[in-house]
Amino acid sequence: MLFDGKPDREWRADEQRKNELVFIGRDLDEAKLRSDFTKCLATGIGFGK
């Protein structure tokens, strides 16, 4: 597993703040990945969902 999280600049005021995860592999079960990651979402005050 590789993870690289280097900030390259500050967010612009008009820029949508989003992050993306990229999975590379064969025969990945997209529905299972989405379901499992959705269960990990933080909720409550200060979080988007």
C-alpha positions as CSV (number, residue, x, y, z in Angstrom):
1,M,0.0,0.0,0.0
2,L,1.3,3.5,-0.9
3,F,0.1,6.7,0.6
4,D,1.4,10.1,-0.5
5,G,-0.1,13.2,1.2
6,K,2.0,16.2,0.4
7,P,0.2,19.6,0.4
8,D,1.3,21.6,-2.6
9,R,-0.5,25.0,-1.9
10,E,-3.2,26.7,0.1
11,W,-6.8,26.3,-0.9
12,R,-8.2,29.3,-2.9
13,A,-11.3,31.0,-1.5
14,D,-13.4,30.0,-4.5
15,E,-12.1,26.4,-4.7
16,Q,-14.1,23.3,-3.8
17,R,-12.3,21.4,-1.1
18,K,-12.3,17.7,-1.9
19,N,-10.0,14.7,-1.6
20,E,-9.9,11.6,-3.7
21,L,-8.9,8.1,-3.1
22,V,-7.7,6.0,-6.0
23,F,-7.8,2.2,-6.0
24,I,-5.8,0.4,-8.6
25,G,-6.4,-3.3,-9.0
26,R,-8.3,-6.0,-10.8
27,D,-11.7,-7.3,-10.1
28,L,-12.3,-4.8,-7.3
29,D,-15.8,-4.9,-5.8
30,E,-16.8,-1.2,-6.2
31,A,-20.1,-1.7,-4.3
32,K,-18.3,-3.3,-1.3
33,L,-15.6,-0.6,-1.3
34,R,-18.1,2.2,-1.3
35,S,-20.2,0.5,1.4
36,D,-17.3,-0.1,3.7
37,F,-15.9,3.4,3.3
38,T,-19.3,5.0,3.9
39,K,-19.4,3.2,7.2
40,C,-16.2,5.0,8.2
41,L,-17.4,8.5,7.5
42,A,-17.2,10.9,10.5
43,T,-20.4,12.6,11.4
44,G,-21.4,15.3,13.9
45,I,-20.5,18.9,14.5
46,G,-17.7,20.1,12.2
47,F,-18.1,17.4,9.7
48,G,-19.8,17.6,6.3
49,K,-22.0,14.5,6.7
